[in-house]
Amino acid sequence: MTTPQHRIGSGFGARSTVDDVLSGTDLSGKIAVVTGGSSGLGLETTRALAGAGARVIVPARRRAAAQEAVAGIDGVETDELDLADLDSVRAFAERFLASGRDIDIMINSAGVMACPETRVGPGWEAQFAVNHLGHFALVNHLWPALAHGGARVVAVSSGAHGITGIRWDDVHFAQGYDRWQAYGQAKTANALFAVQLDAIGRDHGVRAFSLHPGSILTPLQRHLPVEDMVAAGWIDEQGRPTDPTFKTPAQGAATQVWAATSPQLAGMGGVYCEDCDIAEPFTEDGSGDGVRTYATDPQQAARLWQLSAELTGVDAFAAAP
């Protein structure tokens, strides 16, 4: 069943927090994997899920720093994972699968934003590689544990997907790099990934969602000059938030936690969420944020899946030879 891309009246909103959406929820016995779970919205997500009783695995590029960040949060373990390195992705997945555990919740929260032109692997553009391709390979490698657990997989996209769709003729910006175009493409890819994963995973009990967390000041802005954020009206010259629409980290993490756990979404999937509800489609009159049609298009989602499988050499759904 295809889930309509329309609000369901969740009762939550832009100012709802992780505690609000998890009120009364018991995740005891559940296993969650949260990439980026030791910083920013990911750390808030880790705290919230562990606080509700889940066992949370936080794989990170700098494991020692991740361990320090989650110290004192019961029920959390760390491991090594570099999403820009497919060998590292495969190695983490193999270690996890060897533990014999299923995955109930997977939240792809790690990412980079508007970084200087950077090439990883075989010359891939870093934002597309880290934000999308690394997570694509990770989910495919972990598929046995996800399918056996009937997992919800949540891809953290962004309203920045509205910058651009997939640049099919030049996904790696060989013809000229623009940091915001690259970020927008990667966030569109996150949304399309959820569309296709849900389409091919739902018969196995796996449902997938993407989301816009809202605007929040986190370490994600590490590549942005202060003067740029001041000019955008995000902060003042002392680094203090000045935009009243910005959320706190606990509010920003709420939508991904809601998408990963809410019984209101039972039997649903493949949709883009915002403000702790399913988002409405974008309207050209600018009356709301919403989601662009190209970011939820099933044909583009299938095309991106095929491209990603070709680039990474990984596809859990490929027909056996």
C-alpha positions as CSV (number, residue, x, y, z in Angstrom):
1,M,0.0,0.0,0.0
2,T,1.3,3.4,-0.9
3,T,1.2,6.0,1.9
4,P,-0.3,9.3,0.9
5,Q,2.1,12.3,1.2
6,H,-0.2,14.2,3.5
7,R,-0.4,15.1,7.2
8,I,-2.1,12.6,9.4
9,G,-2.8,15.0,12.3
10,S,-0.2,13.5,14.7
11,G,-1.0,16.0,17.4
12,F,2.7,17.1,17.5
13,G,4.3,20.1,15.8
14,A,7.5,22.1,15.2
15,R,8.1,22.7,18.9
16,S,7.5,19.1,20.0
17,T,10.6,17.5,21.6
18,V,12.0,14.0,21.7
19,D,10.5,13.6,25.2
20,D,7.0,14.6,23.9
21,V,7.0,12.1,21.0
22,L,8.3,9.3,23.2
23,S,6.0,9.9,26.1
24,G,4.7,6.5,27.3
25,T,6.9,4.6,24.8
26,D,8.8,1.5,26.1
27,L,11.6,0.5,23.7
28,S,13.0,-2.2,26.1
29,G,14.5,-5.0,24.1
30,K,14.8,-3.0,20.9
31,I,18.0,-2.5,19.0
32,A,18.7,0.8,17.3
33,V,21.6,1.8,15.1
34,V,22.1,5.6,14.9
35,T,24.8,6.9,12.5
36,G,26.0,10.3,13.7
37,G,24.7,9.4,17.1
38,S,27.4,11.1,19.1
39,S,26.9,14.6,17.9
40,G,24.2,17.2,17.3
41,L,20.7,15.8,16.5
42,G,22.2,12.3,16.5
43,L,23.3,12.6,20.1
44,E,19.8,13.8,21.1
45,T,18.4,10.9,19.3
46,T,20.7,8.5,21.0
47,R,19.8,9.9,24.4
48,A,16.1,9.7,23.7
49,L,16.1,6.1,22.4
50,A,18.3,4.9,25.2
51,G,16.2,6.7,27.7
52,A,13.2,4.8,26.5
53,G,14.9,1.5,27.0
54,A,16.5,0.8,23.6
55,R,20.0,-0.6,23.1
56,V,21.7,2.0,20.8
57,I,24.7,1.3,18.6
58,V,26.6,4.4,17.6
59,P,29.1,3.8,14.8
60,A,31.5,6.7,14.3
61,R,34.5,7.7,12.3
62,R,36.3,8.7,15.5
63,R,35.3,6.1,18.0
64,A,37.1,7.5,21.0
65,A,35.4,10.8,20.6
66,A,32.0,9.1,20.2
67,Q,32.7,7.1,23.3
68,E,33.4,10.3,25.3
69,A,30.3,11.9,23.9
70,V,27.9,9.1,25.0
71,A,29.6,8.4,28.3
72,G,27.1,8.3,31.0
73,I,24.2,7.3,28.7
74,D,23.2,3.8,29.7
75,G,22.5,1.2,27.0
76,V,24.8,2.7,24.4
77,E,27.8,1.1,22.6
78,T,30.1,2.5,20.0
79,D,31.9,1.1,17.0
80,E,34.0,2.3,14.1
81,L,32.5,3.5,10.8
82,D,33.7,5.8,8.1
83,L,30.8,6.4,5.6
84,A,33.3,7.7,3.1
85,D,35.1,4.4,3.1
86,L,33.1,1.4,1.7
87,D,35.6,-1.0,3.3
88,S,34.9,0.5,6.7
89,V,31.1,0.3,6.0
90,R,31.3,-3.4,5.1
91,A,33.6,-4.1,8.1
92,F,31.2,-2.5,10.5
93,A,28.2,-4.4,9.0
94,E,30.1,-7.7,9.2
95,R,30.9,-7.1,12.9
96,F,27.3,-6.3,13.7
97,L,25.9,-9.3,11.8
98,A,28.4,-11.5,13.5
99,S,26.8,-10.5,16.8
100,G,23.6,-12.3,15.8
101,R,21.4,-9.4,16.7
102,D,18.4,-8.0,14.7
103,I,17.8,-4.3,14.1
104,D,14.5,-2.7,15.0
105,I,15.4,0.9,14.3
106,M,18.0,2.4,12.0
107,I,18.4,6.2,11.8
108,N,20.8,7.5,9.2
109,S,21.6,10.8,10.9
110,A,25.3,11.3,10.0
111,G,26.2,13.8,7.4
112,V,28.2,16.7,6.1
113,M,26.9,20.1,4.9
114,A,28.2,22.6,2.4
115,C,31.8,21.5,2.7
116,P,34.6,22.6,0.4
117,E,35.1,20.5,-2.6
118,T,36.3,17.1,-1.4
119,R,36.8,13.9,-3.3
120,V,36.5,10.4,-1.6
121,G,36.9,6.9,-2.8
122,P,37.2,6.7,-6.6
123,G,36.7,10.5,-6.9
124,W,33.2,10.8,-5.6
125,E,31.8,14.1,-4.4
126,A,32.0,13.9,-0.7
127,Q,28.5,15.1,0.3
128,F,26.8,12.6,-2.1
129,A,29.2,9.9,-1.0
130,V,28.9,10.4,2.8
131,N,25.3,11.5,3.1
132,H,23.9,9.0,0.6
133,L,26.2,6.3,-0.9
134,G,27.7,5.4,2.5
135,H,24.3,4.9,4.0
136,F,23.0,3.1,1.0
137,A,25.8,0.6,1.2
138,L,25.4,0.3,5.0
139,V,21.7,-0.5,4.8
140,N,22.2,-3.1,2.1
141,H,25.0,-4.8,4.0
142,L,22.9,-4.8,7.2
143,W,19.8,-6.0,5.3
144,P,19.6,-9.5,7.0
145,A,19.4,-7.9,10.4
146,L,17.0,-5.2,9.3
147,A,14.7,-7.7,7.6
148,H,14.7,-10.1,10.4
149,G,13.9,-7.3,12.9
150,G,11.2,-5.8,10.7
151,A,13.0,-2.5,11.1
152,R,12.0,1.1,10.5
153,V,14.8,2.9,8.6
154,V,14.9,6.6,8.8
155,A,16.9,8.8,6.4
156,V,17.6,12.3,7.7
157,S,17.0,14.6,4.7
158,S,16.5,18.4,4.8
159,G,14.4,21.2,3.4
160,A,17.6,21.8,1.4
161,H,16.4,19.1,-0.9
162,G,14.5,21.9,-2.5
163,I,17.7,23.4,-3.9
164,T,18.0,20.7,-6.6
165,G,17.0,17.2,-7.7
166,I,19.5,14.6,-8.7
167,R,21.9,15.9,-11.3
168,W,21.8,12.8,-13.4
169,D,24.3,14.0,-16.0
170,D,26.9,15.0,-13.3
171,V,26.2,13.6,-9.8
172,H,29.8,14.1,-8.7
173,F,30.1,17.7,-10.0
174,A,32.9,17.0,-12.4
175,Q,31.8,20.1,-14.3
176,G,32.1,22.6,-11.5
177,Y,31.5,22.3,-7.8
178,D,28.9,24.3,-5.8
179,R,28.7,23.4,-2.1
180,W,25.0,24.1,-1.7
181,Q,24.0,22.4,-4.9
182,A,25.9,19.4,-3.8
183,Y,24.2,19.4,-0.4
184,G,20.8,19.8,-1.9
185,Q,21.4,16.9,-4.2
186,A,22.5,14.7,-1.3
187,K,19.4,15.6,0.7
188,T,17.2,14.7,-2.3
189,A,19.0,11.4,-2.5
190,N,18.2,10.7,1.1
191,A,14.5,11.2,0.4
192,L,14.5,9.1,-2.7
193,F,16.4,6.3,-0.9
194,A,13.6,6.0,1.6
195,V,11.0,5.9,-1.2
196,Q,12.7,3.0,-2.9
197,L,13.8,1.1,0.2
198,D,10.2,1.2,1.4
199,A,8.9,0.0,-1.9
200,I,11.2,-3.0,-2.1
201,G,11.4,-3.7,1.7
202,R,7.8,-3.5,2.8
203,D,7.0,-7.1,1.9
204,H,9.8,-8.1,4.3
205,G,8.3,-5.9,7.1
206,V,10.8,-3.1,6.6
207,R,9.4,0.4,6.3
208,A,11.4,3.6,5.5
209,F,10.9,7.3,6.0
210,S,12.8,10.5,5.3
211,L,12.4,13.8,7.0
212,H,13.3,17.5,7.4
213,P,14.4,18.1,11.0
214,G,14.0,21.9,10.8
215,S,16.7,24.5,11.2
216,I,19.0,23.9,14.2
217,L,22.4,25.1,15.1
218,T,24.6,22.0,15.5
219,P,28.1,20.9,14.5
220,L,26.7,20.3,11.0
221,Q,27.5,24.0,10.3
222,R,31.2,23.4,10.9
223,H,32.1,24.3,7.3
224,L,30.2,27.6,7.2
225,P,32.0,30.8,7.9
226,V,30.6,32.8,10.8
227,E,30.1,35.8,8.6
228,D,27.9,33.8,6.3
229,M,25.6,32.7,9.1
230,V,25.5,36.3,10.4
231,A,24.5,37.5,6.9
232,A,21.9,34.8,6.7
233,G,20.4,36.0,9.9
234,W,21.0,32.8,11.8
235,I,23.3,34.1,14.5
236,D,24.7,37.4,15.7
237,E,28.4,38.2,15.7
238,Q,28.8,36.6,19.1
239,G,27.4,33.3,17.8
240,R,24.0,33.6,19.5
241,P,20.9,32.4,17.6
242,T,18.8,35.3,16.1
243,D,16.3,33.4,13.9
244,P,13.2,32.6,16.0
245,T,12.2,29.7,13.7
246,F,15.3,27.7,14.7
247,K,14.6,24.7,16.9
248,T,16.5,23.4,19.9
249,P,18.4,20.1,19.4
250,A,15.6,18.3,21.3
251,Q,13.0,19.7,19.0
252,G,15.1,19.1,15.9
253,A,15.6,15.4,16.8
254,A,11.9,14.9,17.5
255,T,10.8,14.2,13.9
256,Q,13.4,11.4,13.3
257,V,12.6,9.8,16.7
258,W,8.8,10.1,15.9
259,A,9.3,8.5,12.5
260,A,11.4,5.7,14.0
261,T,9.0,4.8,16.8
262,S,5.5,6.2,16.5
263,P,2.6,3.7,16.4
264,Q,0.8,6.4,14.4
265,L,2.9,5.3,11.4
266,A,2.2,1.6,11.7
267,G,1.7,0.1,8.2
268,M,3.0,3.3,6.5
269,G,6.2,4.2,4.8
270,G,8.0,5.8,1.9
271,V,7.0,9.3,2.9
272,Y,8.9,12.5,3.8
273,C,8.1,14.0,7.2
274,E,8.5,17.3,9.0
275,D,7.5,18.8,12.3
276,C,6.6,15.3,13.7
277,D,4.0,14.5,11.0
278,I,4.0,13.5,7.3
279,A,4.7,16.6,5.2
280,E,2.4,18.1,2.6
281,P,3.7,18.4,-1.0
282,F,5.4,21.6,-1.7
283,T,3.2,24.3,-3.2
284,E,4.6,26.7,-5.7
285,D,2.9,29.7,-4.0
286,G,5.3,29.2,-1.2
287,S,2.6,28.7,1.5
288,G,4.6,26.0,3.2
289,D,7.8,24.0,3.2
290,G,6.7,20.6,2.2
291,V,8.5,18.2,-0.1
292,R,9.2,18.6,-3.8
293,T,7.6,16.0,-6.1
294,Y,11.0,15.0,-7.5
295,A,12.1,13.9,-4.0
296,T,9.3,11.4,-3.7
297,D,9.0,10.3,-7.3
298,P,9.1,6.4,-7.5
299,Q,10.7,6.3,-10.9
300,Q,13.6,8.6,-9.8
301,A,13.9,6.6,-6.6
302,A,14.3,3.4,-8.5
303,R,16.8,5.0,-10.9
304,L,18.9,6.3,-8.0
305,W,18.8,2.9,-6.3
306,Q,20.2,1.4,-9.5
307,L,22.9,4.0,-9.9
308,S,23.9,3.7,-6.2
309,A,24.1,-0.1,-6.6
310,E,26.4,0.3,-9.6
311,L,28.6,2.8,-7.8
312,T,29.0,0.9,-4.6
313,G,28.8,-2.6,-5.9
314,V,26.2,-3.5,-3.2
315,D,22.5,-4.4,-3.6
316,A,20.8,-6.7,-1.2
317,F,17.9,-7.0,-3.6
318,A,19.9,-8.0,-6.7
319,A,18.7,-11.1,-8.4
320,A,21.0,-14.1,-7.8
321,P,23.1,-15.0,-10.9
